[in-house]
Amino acid sequence: MNLLLAFIFSIFVLLLGLFPFFLLYQLSNLLYLFIYLIFGYRKKVVIQNLKNCFPEKNEKEINKLLPAIYKNLSDNIVEGVKAFTMTRKQIVKRHKILNPELLNDYYKSGLSIIAVTGHYCNWEWGSLSASLQTNYNIVGLYKPLSNKWIDSFMRWSRARCGTILASINETTSTFKEFKNIPTVFLMAADQSPGPKYKDKAYWINFLGRDTAFLHGPEKHARANNYPVIYIDVQRKKRGYYTIELSVLADKPSELEDGEITSRFANKLESVIYKEPANWLWSHRRWKLSR
């Protein structure tokens, strides 16, 4: 069954790959109608998250955010599939790093970097664009898919641009494997930790709520004294994104425990407040309590 699903998925990816971008976004518009207006995908979760994070907003203001939130979600879905067939030229043109020179001194010094971001705008194309716009070896930490055939297909797709995908279940061994190779470790660090990691989580006031954050990025930054860079992805227009890099921590081992996570949370929070519709509100972010 998994092999059959992988075959169907592969055919779908190849067909979608033939779509020019203007047709791709017509498909996204159709998807938006289904997930928002017809099925209301996780609508209760989205509304509750918004109410809890923006208590000053009334019901009318909350409802006004919903269309943009679901349009962002539908665009992310079709763009995530399109990533399998995009050319290198398309990737660089549509997911452009504005200041890659920020990494030059680190690279010349042979230093590896931990690059953190959130599920904001289009984070998927970053695993492709990073390897095309920097001199670094790129390793993306990700959660493997349950279907091993589709998972292998995704690994191959990212590898065609030079990115290596490594399981979050093997993070420690991955850092050891690339210890002597200047590497950017890409980590989406805003998802909720699993229950078994609750005791290791860092608890931060995020969007006005007591929030558990993954301990991994800070743990490995401090253990290896790797600089931590924030990846700020912004949508300039539909299908076009810019990425601005900024330093969160230059010498992590000299900081107090929890400081790096706090800086990341504060940075992401400021980005979300400016344009809240671009964050993934359908995620059950606050399922853990202290």
Secondary structure, DSSP 8 states (H G I E B T S, - for coil): -HHHHHHHHHHHHHHHHTS-HHHHHHHHHHHHIIIIIIS-TTHHHHHHHHHHH-TTS-HHHHHHHHHHHHHHHHHHHHHHHHTTT--HHHHHHHEEES-GGGGHHHHHTT--EEEEE-SBS--TTHHHHHHHHSSSEEEEEE---SSHHHHHHHHHHHHTTTEEEEEGGGHHHHHHHTTTS-EEEEEE--S---GGGGGG-EEEEETTEEEEE-SHHHHHHHHHT--EEEEEEEEEETTEEEEEEEEEESSGGGS-TTHHHHHHHHHHHHHHHHSGGGB-TTS-TT----
